[in-house]
Amino acid sequence: MNVLIIGLGLIGGSLALDIKKVFPEAKMSGIDASDKHVEEALLLGVIQHAATTDDIAVADWVILAIPVNNIATVLPQVLDKVKEDAIVFDAGSTKAAICKAVEHHPRRRNYIATHPIAGTEFSGPSAAVHGLFDGKTNIICEVERTAFKLQEKALELFKSIGMRIRYMDPVSHDTHIAYVSHLSHISAFMLGKTVIEKEKDERDIFDMAGSGFASTVRLAKSSPTTWASIFSENKANVSEALRLYIANLQNFQQLLEKEDFDGIFQEMENTNRIKNILNGIK
């Protein structure tokens, strides 16, 4: 089982660790734009071999875990090189542009478009952890365009590392993910920015920030490289999500200024049902 991972950060590294745990015989190799990341991944045992693009031709699996704005360019180049029965999948958090880029590729059957909904605010090979995908959802788009036998092998792999599967078309995926993932990262970054700009004394921030602030702003520690590329790829959906979010914030501000605290209570009470949704749909 020859697995080649392109992009040795949090997602690529964690996939390497989990696959190796389930399939100890797997040969894990990797490529990264940063030589330092490759060295670090080797030192930490995330991969066992440094690879080159020539190794794509002999890989059984090729995993793309690079910034999403690069996937649509790199994926066709990978498919050009893979062998007949290789499986290629990506971990990009947008799907429409990527699927469009390879819709007519002669090796489209070798590619399965996936988005594992998992991560932390940390980045680089040292952020890789065992069990990151256990119990997490893996969105699969256009599954019917992947060769059936390759689908079966890919699904077996995903389930073996604990992921549950959800199927969705690429356009719907990009719309929904803008609200439930991309918007929360913007909120965290801008909350952090607001506090930094207003509170000039870092000691005040450190001493007065409670667990609520820390948990809300946690995502602002995420990689700007990763998230700038995501916002670029999903610009239209993110912009619409922001428009609705800003409208809700403005409505809250108006209720506050009018001292309509019953209205504020009602807004919060109506939103409290989010806890039931996040506890799981029965």
Short mmCIF file of the C-alpha atoms (twelve columns), coordinates in Angstrom:
data_MODEL
# 
_entry.id   MODEL 
# 
loop_
_atom_site.group_PDB 
_atom_site.id 
_atom_site.type_symbol 
_atom_site.label_atom_id 
_atom_site.label_alt_id 
_atom_site.label_comp_id 
_atom_site.label_asym_id 
_atom_site.label_seq_id 
_atom_site.Cartn_x 
_atom_site.Cartn_y 
_atom_site.Cartn_z 
_atom_site.pdbx_PDB_model_num 
ATOM 1   C CA . MET A 1   0.000   0.000  0.000   1 
ATOM 2   C CA . ASN A 2   1.959   2.952  -1.352  1 
ATOM 3   C CA . VAL A 3   0.494   6.243  -0.075  1 
ATOM 4   C CA . LEU A 4   1.775   9.594  -1.323  1 
ATOM 5   C CA . ILE A 5   0.654   12.706 0.521   1 
ATOM 6   C CA . ILE A 6   1.064   16.109 -1.102  1 
ATOM 7   C CA . GLY A 7   0.953   18.691 1.690   1 
ATOM 8   C CA . LEU A 8   2.295   17.678 5.095   1 
ATOM 9   C CA . GLY A 9   0.375   19.987 7.392   1 
ATOM 10  C CA . LEU A 10  -2.324  19.242 9.947   1 
ATOM 11  C CA . ILE A 11  -4.696  17.398 7.602   1 
ATOM 12  C CA . GLY A 12  -2.154  15.598 5.437   1 
ATOM 13  C CA . GLY A 13  -0.057  14.633 8.448   1 
ATOM 14  C CA . SER A 14  -3.029  13.414 10.480  1 
ATOM 15  C CA . LEU A 15  -4.244  11.318 7.537   1 
ATOM 16  C CA . ALA A 16  -0.776  9.784  7.303   1 
ATOM 17  C CA . LEU A 17  -0.790  8.877  11.009  1 
ATOM 18  C CA . ASP A 18  -4.282  7.377  10.949  1 
ATOM 19  C CA . ILE A 19  -3.746  5.388  7.753   1 
ATOM 20  C CA . LYS A 20  -0.457  4.012  9.075   1 
ATOM 21  C CA . LYS A 21  -2.141  2.969  12.316  1 
ATOM 22  C CA . VAL A 22  -4.878  1.026  10.526  1 
ATOM 23  C CA . PHE A 23  -2.590  -0.297 7.778   1 
ATOM 24  C CA . PRO A 24  0.850   -0.797 9.395   1 
ATOM 25  C CA . GLU A 25  2.275   -2.200 6.161   1 
ATOM 26  C CA . ALA A 26  1.556   1.036  4.269   1 
ATOM 27  C CA . LYS A 27  4.505   2.930  2.852   1 
ATOM 28  C CA . MET A 28  3.907   6.597  3.682   1 
ATOM 29  C CA . SER A 29  5.748   9.172  1.572   1 
ATOM 30  C CA . GLY A 30  5.245   12.903 1.215   1 
ATOM 31  C CA . ILE A 31  5.839   16.075 -0.744  1 
ATOM 32  C CA . ASP A 32  5.580   19.613 0.571   1 
ATOM 33  C CA . ALA A 33  6.407   23.057 -0.778  1 
ATOM 34  C CA . SER A 34  8.485   23.556 2.372   1 
ATOM 35  C CA . ASP A 35  11.660  21.460 2.725   1 
ATOM 36  C CA . LYS A 36  11.467  22.178 6.442   1 
ATOM 37  C CA . HIS A 37  8.042   20.549 6.609   1 
ATOM 38  C CA . VAL A 38  9.351   17.442 4.858   1 
ATOM 39  C CA . GLU A 39  12.268  17.190 7.292   1 
ATOM 40  C CA . GLU A 40  9.951   17.715 10.243  1 
ATOM 41  C CA . ALA A 41  7.463   15.116 8.996   1 
ATOM 42  C CA . LEU A 42  10.288  12.571 8.626   1 
ATOM 43  C CA . LEU A 43  11.658  13.360 12.082  1 
ATOM 44  C CA . LEU A 44  8.232   13.005 13.703  1 
ATOM 45  C CA . GLY A 45  7.482   9.774  11.863  1 
ATOM 46  C CA . VAL A 46  4.506   11.274 10.039  1 
ATOM 47  C CA . ILE A 47  6.002   9.885  6.819   1 
ATOM 48  C CA . GLN A 48  8.790   7.393  6.244   1 
ATOM 49  C CA . HIS A 49  10.042  8.665  2.877   1 
ATOM 50  C CA . ALA A 50  10.481  12.013 1.126   1 
ATOM 51  C CA . ALA A 51  8.993   11.814 -2.369  1 
ATOM 52  C CA . THR A 52  9.135   13.678 -5.663  1 
ATOM 53  C CA . THR A 53  6.497   14.124 -8.345  1 
ATOM 54  C CA . ASP A 54  8.016   11.107 -10.146 1 
ATOM 55  C CA . ASP A 55  6.693   8.918  -7.332  1 
ATOM 56  C CA . ILE A 56  3.100   9.750  -8.308  1 
ATOM 57  C CA . ALA A 57  3.348   7.153  -11.094 1 
ATOM 58  C CA . VAL A 58  3.841   4.268  -8.639  1 
ATOM 59  C CA . ALA A 59  1.510   5.408  -5.839  1 
ATOM 60  C CA . ASP A 60  -1.611  3.420  -4.985  1 
ATOM 61  C CA . TRP A 61  -3.069  6.451  -3.232  1 
ATOM 62  C CA . VAL A 62  -2.376  10.152 -3.780  1 
ATOM 63  C CA . ILE A 63  -3.799  12.562 -1.210  1 
ATOM 64  C CA . LEU A 64  -3.859  16.309 -1.876  1 
ATOM 65  C CA . ALA A 65  -3.820  18.271 1.390   1 
ATOM 66  C CA . ILE A 66  -2.595  21.613 0.048   1 
ATOM 67  C CA . PRO A 67  -4.205  25.084 0.135   1 
ATOM 68  C CA . VAL A 68  -7.497  24.831 -1.692  1 
ATOM 69  C CA . ASN A 69  -6.693  27.539 -4.252  1 
ATOM 70  C CA . ASN A 70  -3.869  25.321 -5.580  1 
ATOM 71  C CA . ILE A 71  -5.804  22.059 -5.844  1 
ATOM 72  C CA . ALA A 72  -7.577  22.836 -9.127  1 
ATOM 73  C CA . THR A 73  -4.149  23.372 -10.732 1 
ATOM 74  C CA . VAL A 74  -2.274  20.478 -9.112  1 
ATOM 75  C CA . LEU A 75  -5.020  17.833 -9.354  1 
ATOM 76  C CA . PRO A 76  -5.025  17.555 -13.189 1 
ATOM 77  C CA . GLN A 77  -1.224  17.276 -13.124 1 
ATOM 78  C CA . VAL A 78  -1.481  14.439 -10.608 1 
ATOM 79  C CA . LEU A 79  -4.141  12.639 -12.647 1 
ATOM 80  C CA . ASP A 80  -1.865  12.917 -15.702 1 
ATOM 81  C CA . LYS A 81  0.721   10.777 -13.886 1 
ATOM 82  C CA . VAL A 82  -1.235  8.203  -11.876 1 
ATOM 83  C CA . LYS A 83  -1.428  4.533  -12.761 1 
ATOM 84  C CA . GLU A 84  -4.637  2.862  -13.918 1 
ATOM 85  C CA . ASP A 85  -5.885  1.674  -10.519 1 
ATOM 86  C CA . ALA A 86  -4.614  4.519  -8.316  1 
ATOM 87  C CA . ILE A 87  -7.007  6.476  -6.118  1 
ATOM 88  C CA . VAL A 88  -6.654  10.243 -5.785  1 
ATOM 89  C CA . PHE A 89  -8.564  12.335 -3.271  1 
ATOM 90  C CA . ASP A 90  -8.247  15.810 -1.835  1 
ATOM 91  C CA . ALA A 91  -9.158  17.396 1.470   1 
ATOM 92  C CA . GLY A 92  -10.136 20.818 0.121   1 
ATOM 93  C CA . SER A 93  -12.908 22.666 1.919   1 
ATOM 94  C CA . THR A 94  -14.420 23.895 -1.341  1 
ATOM 95  C CA . LYS A 95  -15.423 21.512 -4.094  1 
ATOM 96  C CA . ALA A 96  -17.155 23.195 -7.061  1 
ATOM 97  C CA . ALA A 97  -14.094 24.712 -8.769  1 
ATOM 98  C CA . ILE A 98  -12.019 21.584 -8.138  1 
ATOM 99  C CA . CYS A 99  -14.611 19.243 -9.635  1 
ATOM 100 C CA . LYS A 100 -15.027 21.601 -12.591 1 
ATOM 101 C CA . ALA A 101 -11.272 21.590 -13.241 1 
ATOM 102 C CA . VAL A 102 -11.203 17.829 -13.871 1 
ATOM 103 C CA . GLU A 103 -14.693 17.147 -15.231 1 
ATOM 104 C CA . HIS A 104 -13.310 16.187 -18.659 1 
ATOM 105 C CA . HIS A 105 -10.003 14.687 -17.554 1 
ATOM 106 C CA . PRO A 106 -9.437  11.181 -18.989 1 
ATOM 107 C CA . ARG A 107 -8.559  9.919  -15.507 1 
ATOM 108 C CA . ARG A 108 -11.524 11.539 -13.759 1 
ATOM 109 C CA . ARG A 109 -12.604 8.022  -12.731 1 
ATOM 110 C CA . ASN A 110 -9.529  7.803  -10.452 1 
ATOM 111 C CA . TYR A 111 -10.486 10.887 -8.429  1 
ATOM 112 C CA . ILE A 112 -12.899 11.013 -5.499  1 
ATOM 113 C CA . ALA A 113 -13.814 14.532 -4.345  1 
ATOM 114 C CA . THR A 114 -13.833 14.662 -0.559  1 
ATOM 115 C CA . HIS A 115 -13.903 17.136 2.303   1 
ATOM 116 C CA . PRO A 116 -13.196 15.648 5.734   1 
ATOM 117 C CA . ILE A 117 -14.790 18.015 8.249   1 
ATOM 118 C CA . ALA A 118 -12.015 17.943 10.819  1 
ATOM 119 C CA . GLY A 119 -9.216  20.166 12.023  1 
ATOM 120 C CA . THR A 120 -7.720  22.288 14.755  1 
ATOM 121 C CA . GLU A 121 -6.349  25.817 14.898  1 
ATOM 122 C CA . PHE A 122 -2.776  24.523 14.543  1 
ATOM 123 C CA . SER A 123 -0.744  23.969 11.385  1 
ATOM 124 C CA . GLY A 124 2.360   22.221 10.068  1 
ATOM 125 C CA . PRO A 125 3.559   18.611 10.532  1 
ATOM 126 C CA . SER A 126 3.868   19.031 14.308  1 
ATOM 127 C CA . ALA A 127 0.098   19.685 14.440  1 
ATOM 128 C CA . ALA A 128 -0.671  16.208 13.068  1 
ATOM 129 C CA . VAL A 129 -2.517  14.001 15.572  1 
ATOM 130 C CA . HIS A 130 -3.867  10.467 15.741  1 
ATOM 131 C CA . GLY A 131 -7.661  10.167 15.687  1 
ATOM 132 C CA . LEU A 132 -8.393  13.565 14.150  1 
ATOM 133 C CA . PHE A 133 -11.007 12.054 11.817  1 
ATOM 134 C CA . ASP A 134 -12.630 9.620  14.239  1 
ATOM 135 C CA . GLY A 135 -16.366 10.332 14.347  1 
ATOM 136 C CA . LYS A 136 -16.064 13.183 11.853  1 
ATOM 137 C CA . THR A 137 -18.062 13.615 8.648   1 
ATOM 138 C CA . ASN A 138 -16.452 13.211 5.249   1 
ATOM 139 C CA . ILE A 139 -18.397 14.964 2.492   1 
ATOM 140 C CA . ILE A 140 -18.111 13.199 -0.866  1 
ATOM 141 C CA . CYS A 141 -19.133 14.973 -4.059  1 
ATOM 142 C CA . GLU A 142 -19.926 13.486 -7.482  1 
ATOM 143 C CA . VAL A 143 -19.251 9.974  -6.223  1 
ATOM 144 C CA . GLU A 144 -20.891 8.552  -9.349  1 
ATOM 145 C CA . ARG A 145 -17.984 9.912  -11.421 1 
ATOM 146 C CA . THR A 146 -15.456 7.750  -9.571  1 
ATOM 147 C CA . ALA A 147 -14.938 4.163  -10.784 1 
ATOM 148 C CA . PHE A 148 -17.063 1.864  -8.631  1 
ATOM 149 C CA . LYS A 149 -14.221 -0.416 -7.463  1 
ATOM 150 C CA . LEU A 150 -12.160 2.630  -6.520  1 
ATOM 151 C CA . GLN A 151 -15.154 4.084  -4.668  1 
ATOM 152 C CA . GLU A 152 -15.382 0.900  -2.607  1 
ATOM 153 C CA . LYS A 153 -11.706 0.989  -1.667  1 
ATOM 154 C CA . ALA A 154 -11.871 4.676  -0.767  1 
ATOM 155 C CA . LEU A 155 -14.988 4.239  1.380   1 
ATOM 156 C CA . GLU A 156 -13.339 1.319  3.177   1 
ATOM 157 C CA . LEU A 157 -10.342 3.520  3.960   1 
ATOM 158 C CA . PHE A 158 -12.456 6.447  5.181   1 
ATOM 159 C CA . LYS A 159 -14.566 4.240  7.418   1 
ATOM 160 C CA . SER A 160 -11.504 2.432  8.779   1 
ATOM 161 C CA . ILE A 161 -10.213 5.702  10.260  1 
ATOM 162 C CA . GLY A 162 -13.595 6.456  11.787  1 
ATOM 163 C CA . MET A 163 -15.236 8.847  9.346   1 
ATOM 164 C CA . ARG A 164 -18.947 8.866  8.601   1 
ATOM 165 C CA . ILE A 165 -19.923 9.556  4.991   1 
ATOM 166 C CA . ARG A 166 -22.281 12.195 3.603   1 
ATOM 167 C CA . TYR A 167 -22.929 12.695 -0.115  1 
ATOM 168 C CA . MET A 168 -23.534 16.142 -1.579  1 
ATOM 169 C CA . ASP A 169 -23.237 17.945 -4.884  1 
ATOM 170 C CA . PRO A 170 -20.302 20.408 -5.106  1 
ATOM 171 C CA . VAL A 171 -22.385 23.588 -5.381  1 
ATOM 172 C CA . SER A 172 -24.539 22.711 -2.342  1 
ATOM 173 C CA . HIS A 173 -21.400 21.782 -0.417  1 
ATOM 174 C CA . ASP A 174 -19.785 25.160 -1.040  1 
ATOM 175 C CA . THR A 175 -22.964 27.007 -0.072  1 
ATOM 176 C CA . HIS A 176 -23.500 25.134 3.197   1 
ATOM 177 C CA . ILE A 177 -19.852 25.165 4.264   1 
ATOM 178 C CA . ALA A 178 -19.721 28.966 3.943   1 
ATOM 179 C CA . TYR A 179 -22.268 29.233 6.780   1 
ATOM 180 C CA . VAL A 180 -21.231 26.441 9.130   1 
ATOM 181 C CA . SER A 181 -17.450 26.713 8.792   1 
ATOM 182 C CA . HIS A 182 -16.095 29.657 6.833   1 
ATOM 183 C CA . LEU A 183 -18.248 32.263 8.597   1 
ATOM 184 C CA . SER A 184 -17.140 31.102 12.046  1 
ATOM 185 C CA . HIS A 185 -13.494 31.594 11.107  1 
ATOM 186 C CA . ILE A 186 -14.157 35.133 9.875   1 
ATOM 187 C CA . SER A 187 -16.010 35.875 13.115  1 
ATOM 188 C CA . ALA A 188 -13.070 34.637 15.188  1 
ATOM 189 C CA . PHE A 189 -10.486 36.612 13.190  1 
ATOM 190 C CA . MET A 190 -12.515 39.831 13.346  1 
ATOM 191 C CA . LEU A 191 -13.332 39.433 17.045  1 
ATOM 192 C CA . GLY A 192 -9.633  39.050 17.723  1 
ATOM 193 C CA . LYS A 193 -8.887  42.105 15.572  1 
ATOM 194 C CA . THR A 194 -11.502 44.207 17.383  1 
ATOM 195 C CA . VAL A 195 -10.087 43.330 20.805  1 
ATOM 196 C CA . ILE A 196 -6.466  43.918 19.729  1 
ATOM 197 C CA . GLU A 197 -7.332  47.323 18.260  1 
ATOM 198 C CA . LYS A 198 -9.303  48.466 21.305  1 
ATOM 199 C CA . GLU A 199 -7.337  46.880 24.136  1 
ATOM 200 C CA . LYS A 200 -3.821  48.204 23.690  1 
ATOM 201 C CA . ASP A 201 -2.485  46.615 26.874  1 
ATOM 202 C CA . GLU A 202 -1.874  42.932 26.198  1 
ATOM 203 C CA . ARG A 203 -1.840  42.258 29.941  1 
ATOM 204 C CA . ASP A 204 -5.471  43.431 30.159  1 
ATOM 205 C CA . ILE A 205 -6.454  41.006 27.398  1 
ATOM 206 C CA . PHE A 206 -4.608  38.141 29.075  1 
ATOM 207 C CA . ASP A 207 -5.956  38.821 32.571  1 
ATOM 208 C CA . MET A 208 -9.566  39.575 31.647  1 
ATOM 209 C CA . ALA A 209 -10.222 37.122 28.817  1 
ATOM 210 C CA . GLY A 210 -12.306 34.274 30.171  1 
ATOM 211 C CA . SER A 211 -12.905 30.850 28.700  1 
ATOM 212 C CA . GLY A 212 -15.779 32.235 26.613  1 
ATOM 213 C CA . PHE A 213 -13.488 34.647 24.793  1 
ATOM 214 C CA . ALA A 214 -10.764 32.029 24.431  1 
ATOM 215 C CA . SER A 215 -13.116 29.455 22.892  1 
ATOM 216 C CA . THR A 216 -14.768 32.019 20.611  1 
ATOM 217 C CA . VAL A 217 -11.517 33.458 19.294  1 
ATOM 218 C CA . ARG A 218 -9.666  30.102 19.119  1 
ATOM 219 C CA . LEU A 219 -10.077 29.861 15.351  1 
ATOM 220 C CA . ALA A 220 -8.219  33.148 14.899  1 
ATOM 221 C CA . LYS A 221 -5.055  31.148 15.599  1 
ATOM 222 C CA . SER A 222 -5.622  29.243 12.332  1 
ATOM 223 C CA . SER A 223 -3.268  29.525 9.366   1 
ATOM 224 C CA . PRO A 224 -3.896  32.718 7.331   1 
ATOM 225 C CA . THR A 225 -2.423  30.947 4.287   1 
ATOM 226 C CA . THR A 226 -5.043  28.229 4.499   1 
ATOM 227 C CA . TRP A 227 -7.973  30.492 5.183   1 
ATOM 228 C CA . ALA A 228 -7.177  33.273 2.720   1 
ATOM 229 C CA . SER A 229 -7.194  30.628 -0.019  1 
ATOM 230 C CA . ILE A 230 -10.542 29.247 1.194   1 
ATOM 231 C CA . PHE A 231 -12.182 32.672 1.231   1 
ATOM 232 C CA . SER A 232 -10.833 33.339 -2.252  1 
ATOM 233 C CA . GLU A 233 -12.235 30.073 -3.629  1 
ATOM 234 C CA . ASN A 234 -15.653 30.459 -1.984  1 
ATOM 235 C CA . LYS A 235 -15.956 34.235 -2.289  1 
ATOM 236 C CA . ALA A 236 -19.580 34.490 -3.466  1 
ATOM 237 C CA . ASN A 237 -20.982 32.145 -0.803  1 
ATOM 238 C CA . VAL A 238 -18.881 33.665 1.972   1 
ATOM 239 C CA . SER A 239 -19.957 37.163 0.951   1 
ATOM 240 C CA . GLU A 240 -23.648 36.196 1.129   1 
ATOM 241 C CA . ALA A 241 -23.139 34.511 4.510   1 
ATOM 242 C CA . LEU A 242 -21.434 37.663 5.784   1 
ATOM 243 C CA . ARG A 243 -24.305 39.832 4.517   1 
ATOM 244 C CA . LEU A 244 -26.841 37.848 6.569   1 
ATOM 245 C CA . TYR A 245 -24.565 37.673 9.608   1 
ATOM 246 C CA . ILE A 246 -23.951 41.433 9.565   1 
ATOM 247 C CA . ALA A 247 -27.721 42.023 9.251   1 
ATOM 248 C CA . ASN A 248 -28.271 39.952 12.403  1 
ATOM 249 C CA . LEU A 249 -25.546 41.866 14.250  1 
ATOM 250 C CA . GLN A 250 -27.072 45.175 13.199  1 
ATOM 251 C CA . ASN A 251 -30.497 44.033 14.341  1 
ATOM 252 C CA . PHE A 252 -29.034 43.070 17.732  1 
ATOM 253 C CA . GLN A 253 -27.369 46.491 17.985  1 
ATOM 254 C CA . GLN A 254 -30.672 48.235 17.203  1 
ATOM 255 C CA . LEU A 255 -32.497 46.241 19.863  1 
ATOM 256 C CA . LEU A 256 -29.794 47.203 22.359  1 
ATOM 257 C CA . GLU A 257 -29.934 50.881 21.474  1 
ATOM 258 C CA . LYS A 258 -33.730 50.874 21.770  1 
ATOM 259 C CA . GLU A 259 -33.375 49.099 25.143  1 
ATOM 260 C CA . ASP A 260 -35.608 46.328 23.830  1 
ATOM 261 C CA . PHE A 261 -34.248 43.713 26.199  1 
ATOM 262 C CA . ASP A 262 -37.284 41.492 25.725  1 
ATOM 263 C CA . GLY A 263 -36.402 41.413 22.033  1 
ATOM 264 C CA . ILE A 264 -32.787 40.555 22.852  1 
ATOM 265 C CA . PHE A 265 -33.964 37.769 25.168  1 
ATOM 266 C CA . GLN A 266 -36.214 36.404 22.425  1 
ATOM 267 C CA . GLU A 267 -33.372 36.462 19.876  1 
ATOM 268 C CA . MET A 268 -31.144 34.481 22.207  1 
ATOM 269 C CA . GLU A 269 -33.871 32.059 23.267  1 
ATOM 270 C CA . ASN A 270 -34.775 31.332 19.644  1 
ATOM 271 C CA . THR A 271 -31.112 30.614 18.912  1 
ATOM 272 C CA . ASN A 272 -30.665 28.339 21.939  1 
ATOM 273 C CA . ARG A 273 -31.984 25.408 19.909  1 
ATOM 274 C CA . ILE A 274 -28.595 25.280 18.176  1 
ATOM 275 C CA . LYS A 275 -27.418 23.176 21.141  1 
ATOM 276 C CA . ASN A 276 -29.953 20.475 20.244  1 
ATOM 277 C CA . ILE A 277 -28.793 20.480 16.620  1 
ATOM 278 C CA . LEU A 278 -25.138 20.172 17.637  1 
ATOM 279 C CA . ASN A 279 -25.961 17.331 20.027  1 
ATOM 280 C CA . GLY A 280 -26.865 15.312 16.939  1 
ATOM 281 C CA . ILE A 281 -29.821 14.537 14.744  1 
ATOM 282 C CA . LYS A 282 -31.494 11.331 15.921  1 
# 
